[in-house]
Amino acid sequence: METFLKVIHVIDAIVLVVMVLLQPGKGGGMGLAFGGGGSSSTVFGSSGAGGFMGKVTTAAAIIFGLTSLSLAYMSGRGATSIMGGAPVPSEVAPEEPGSPVTAPADEAVAQPLTDETQ
């Protein structure tokens, strides 16, 4: 199911880009709406809501949003921590009060730099 959604998502993204690029520009519609002069007095111009290409673009955008949400939900199920098997801080607490915390023998311990090692 997830593979199918990924394929639909990629195809829809391509269709969405193509549809947006094929639509004609509005010219100065926004500039005219806010006092730029001319006969237009609406924000999106006087051409109306748009034709077939506008409806296809809207549908592609809705499908893209739904597939994005679905894929995000699917990837979050059964997620594991990015820390993997790192010990919890309570697991590395000192055994005796006042004793320093030491790393297990199989792990490398970073040594502080001194004047001799620099």
RATADA-V342121 format. One record per residue. RES is the residue in one letter. OMEGA is omega in whole degrees, -180 to 180 (* if undefined). Layout:
BEGIN
res: <RES RES>
omega: <OMEGA OMEGA>
END
This chain:
BEGIN
res: <M E T F L K V I H V I D A I V L V V M V L L Q P G K G G G M G L A F G G G G S S S T V F G S S G A G G F M G K V T T A A A I I F G L T S L S L A Y M S G R G A T S I M G G A P V P S E V A P E E P G S P V T A P A D E A V A Q P L T D E T Q>
omega: <-178 178 178 179 178 179 178 -179 -179 179 180 178 178 179 -179 179 -179 -179 179 -179 -180 -178 179 178 -180 -178 180 -174 -178 179 179 -177 -176 172 -180 -179 179 -175 -177 179 178 -177 -176 178 -176 -175 179 -174 -180 -177 -176 -178 178 179 177 178 178 179 179 179 178 178 179 179 -180 178 177 179 180 179 178 178 -179 -180 -180 179 178 -179 176 -180 176 180 178 -177 -180 -179 176 -177 179 180 -179 179 179 -179 -180 176 178 179 -178 177 178 179 175 -175 -177 179 177 -180 179 179 178 178 175 -180 -178 -177 -178 *>
END
